[in-house]
Amino acid sequence: MNSPSSPRWGILGPGGIARAFTSDLRTAGLDVAAVGSRRRETAEAFAADFAIPHAHGSYEELVADPDVDIVYIATPHPMHAANALLALAAGKHVLVEKAFTLNAAEALEVRDAAAERGLLAMEAMWTRYLPHMVRIRELVESGALGEVRAVTADHTQLLPSDPAHRINALELGGGALLDLGVYPVSFAWDILGEPLSIAAAARIGDAGSDTEVATIMTHASGALSTSISASRAAGPNTATIIGTEARIDIDSVWYTATSFRLVSPDGTVIEEFRSDIDGRGMQYQALAAERYLAEGRTDSDVLPIDETVAIMATLDEIRDLVGVHYPGEE
């Protein structure tokens, strides 16, 4: 389909993350045309909060709306693939919350459906589009760190322990890995590329999902990456990239718009970066998606869809190693 110069957004699944995203769209002055929920009252309340013109009582109505060009998928992980395929079949581009799907097989299905229709399918890994991450990639690529030897990051929060809560329930794609661990795993991919080997350990909660998970991965350069993710305890949520000539220390919370320092081996601060943005920063991924569409492109240069699929395969392997499987998986 041919999108107008300013794509019109539809919000599918008006939950908490959709509320944060839509707020940032409004901050950036982007066009939010419609919202869809399984309950019309929910859609209407969300639309009223954000002055959205159209409220739909089903996802089918939302994707059929002629005033919508791109759909933001904000439902729980197990619904991402079906919701994305629904929107793609209706000729809409999609920005899909992370984790992109439940597993790599579903991610492949979404990728292929988008390719067949010439549409953009993009993972909403908003961290990669934030200004501090753009600068970090520039420093790494410039050689300012020398040879990068290690990357480490944590994503740890104190979240509800109720087995029925979506962070824990297997039928909702629960577990620290898919909700939290996707950030440091994607970060390691971003800086070091595909892992050649993966080791992982986890603590399994009463609901059968992982409440803590640790990873050690090796990469083609010989560098190592490590991560800790947890849903039952809050840690510092910092990250470090360690090179032979310098390191980058990213402050808490590293995956949000924050600050970092480029530090020499003797402790001298070579460069300091502080984020100064409006809103939370989720608008940067949306602005990137709009730019791709304006340029007639159907893939992200920051996080290509093939990399999204491969990251899902990495998450699959980690889950296999720790023994977490979702209903319906073989």
N, C-alpha and C positions, 0 to 999 in steps of 0.2 A: 504494500500500500504506500501511497505517497503522503507523508506527514507534512503538515504545514510548517512554516518556519519556526513557530513556537508550538512544540507538541503539547497536547492537552492530556493531563494525567488522570488516570482512574485509580482509586485506592480499593484494593480487594482484601477485605479482612480488617475492619477498623478497630484493632486492638491497641495495646500500649505502644508498640514499636511503630505502628502506622501513625499514631498521634504525634510521636516525635518527628517522624519523617515529614508529615504534612505541615507541621509547624515550621520546619526548615524550608520546605518548598515555598511557603508563604513569605518567609523572611527573605528569600532570594527573588521574590516576585514572579514565581513560575505559575503556570496556569493549571489549577486543579479543577477539573470539570465535573467529576462524579465520584461517588463512593458506593460500594456494594457490600452488603452483609447478608447473612442467611435470615436475618430478622429486619424487616423494614424499619421498625422503631429505632433499632440501633444505628442503621444507616442515616436515618433522618436526624438523630441527635448529633451524630458526628458531623454531618453536613451543616447543621446549624452552628456548631462550634467553630467551624472553619469557613463559613460562608461559601459552601460548595453548592453549585446550582442544581445538581441532580443527585438524588438518593435512590438507590435501587435495593429491592428486597430479595435479590438473589444475585449470585455471581454471573449467571447466564444473562440476566438483564444488563449487568454492568458491561460485560464484554461486547454486548450487542449495541451499546450506546454509540451512535455515530459521532458524538462529540468527544469520544475518547480515542487517543492515538497510542498511548503507552500505559500499561497496567503495572502497578507496583503490587507484588504478591507478598502479603504480610500474615499469612495463615501459619499454623504450626507445620513443622518439617514434613510430616507424612502427607500433607495436602499440597505441598509446593508443586510437585510434578503434574498432578491432575489439574490444578488451577492454572498453571502456566500453559499446559497443552490446550486447555479450554480457551484461553485468551489468544494463543497463537492461531488456533483454528478459526477464530473470529477475525484474524488479520491484524491483531494488535501486537506491538512490541512488548517485551516484558523485562522488568527489573525484579529479580527474585531474591527475597531475603536469604541470608545465609543461616544455617547450612543450605546450599542451593537446592538440594533434594535430600532424600533419606539415604541414598547410596549412589554409586557410580552408574549403575544400570539405568536408573531413573534420569540421571543427569544426561546420559547419552541420548535418551529418548527426547528430552527437551531440546538438546542441541540440534539433533537431526531434524526435528519438526520445524525449528526456527530456520535452519538452513534451507529446507525444502521450500519455504515460503518467502525467503529473502528478508527475514525479520531479525531484529536485534533481540537476543536473549543474553542477559547480563546478570551476574551475581552482585547482590547489594553488599559487597564487602567494602563498606564505606571508608574504613581505615586507610585503604590504599590511595584514596583520592584526597586525603587531607593534606594541607600545605606542609606540615612537618615531615610527612612521609615522602612527599615529592622531593623535598630538599635532601632527605636521607639517601634516597636513591641516587641523586646527583652526586653526593659525596662519595658513595661507594663506587659508582661507575667512574668517577674521576681519579680513583686511586689514592684518595686522601687517607684511607685507612691502611694502605699497603695491602698485603695479602690477608683477606678475611679468613680467620681461623675458626671462629665460633660465633654462634647466635644463641641467645637464651631469652626466654620470655615466660611470664606467667599470666594466667587469667583466673583469678580466684575470687569467689564471692560467697557470701552467706545467704543462701536462698532457701525457700521453704522446703521442709523435710517431708511434707505430706506425700505419701506414695501416689496419690491421685493427681498431684500437681504436674503440669506438663514438663517441668524440668526433671521429673523422676519417672513418670509413667512410660513404659516401653511402647504402648500403643500410640503415644503422642511423640515418639522419637526422643524420649527422655535420655538424660545422661549429660555429664559435664562436657564430654568431648564434642558433641555436635552443637551444643549451645555456646560453650565457652572456648573449648580447645581448638575450634576451627580458626580462631584468631591467631594464636601463636603458630599453628601448623601452616596457615596461609602466609604468615610473616616469614617463616623459615624458607618456604618456597620462593617468596618474593626476593629475598636477599641471596639465597644459595642455590636455588633451582631444585629440581626433582631429587628426592632422597633415593640413594642407592640401597640403603638398608634401614630397617626400622626395628627398634626394640621398644616395648611398652609394658607398663604395669599399671594396675588399677585396683581401687577398692570398690566392691560392688555393694550397693545398698539393698535394703529390704525389697524394693520394687524390681530388682534385677538389673537396674541401670548403674552406670559408673558414677560414683560421687566424687572420686578423685582419680586422675589419670596422669601419668608421667610418660614422656617420650624421649628417646635418644635416637637421632637420625644422622646418618653419614651422607655426604653429598659428593658430587663428581670431583670437586676441587680438593677433596680430602677434609674439608671443614666439617665440623660437628654442629648440630643444633639440639637444644634441650628445651623442654617445656614442662610446666606443671599447670594443670587446670583442676579446679575444684568448685563444687557447688555447696559445700557445707562449712567452708571456712574462708575468711577474707585475708588475702596476703597483700603485698605491696603493689602488685600489678605494674611492674616495671619491665624494661627490656634492655638488652645490651648487645651490641655488635662489636666483636673484638677482632682487631687487625694487628698486624705486625708493626705498623707505624702509628696507629691511633685507635681509639675505640669511640663508639657513640653510646652514651648513656641516655636512655629515654625515660623521662619522669612519669610518675603516676598521673593519670591512667594512660599508659602508653598507646593504647589503640584508639583513644579519643584525641581531640585537638589539644596538644600539650606542648611541653618544651623538651629540648634535648641539648646536650653538650658534646662537642667533638673534643676529646681529651688526649693529649700526648702521653706516652708511657711514663713520663716523670710527673704527670698530674697537671700539667699546664692546660688550661682551657684555651683551645685554638679558636673555636667558634661556639657561640651560643645562639639557639633559635627559640623564640617564644611565639606561640600561636596567638594571633589577634583576629578573631573571626566573629561574625554574627551568628547567633544560634548555636546549635550543637555541632553542626558541621556535616550533617547528612545530605545537605544540598549539593555538595561537591560531586558526589556520584551522579546525582540527577543532572547537574550541569554538563558532566562528561557525556552522559547518555544523549542529552539534547544536541551536544556538539557532534557526536557520531552521526546522528540522524540527519543533521543539517549538511554534513559532508557526504551523505549517501553511503555511510558505512554501517555494517551490521555486526561489528565485533569491537570489543574494548582493546585498546593497546596497553592498558594498565593491568587488566586481568582478563586475558582472552578466554573465550568459552572452553577451548581445549584444555587450558590450565585449570579452569574450574572443575571440569570432569576429572582430570588427573588428581586434583586435591581431594575430591570425593573418593577416589580409589585409595588414596593414602589413608583417609579416615576409615574406610572399609577395612583396610589391613590392620590398623590399630585396634578396631573393634574385634576383629578376628583374634588378635593376639591376647586380648583381655577377656574374651568370651562374652561379648555383648551382641545379641542379635535381636532384630525387631520382628514382630509378628508378620508372617508371610514371607520372610527371607529364608532361603535354603541354607 
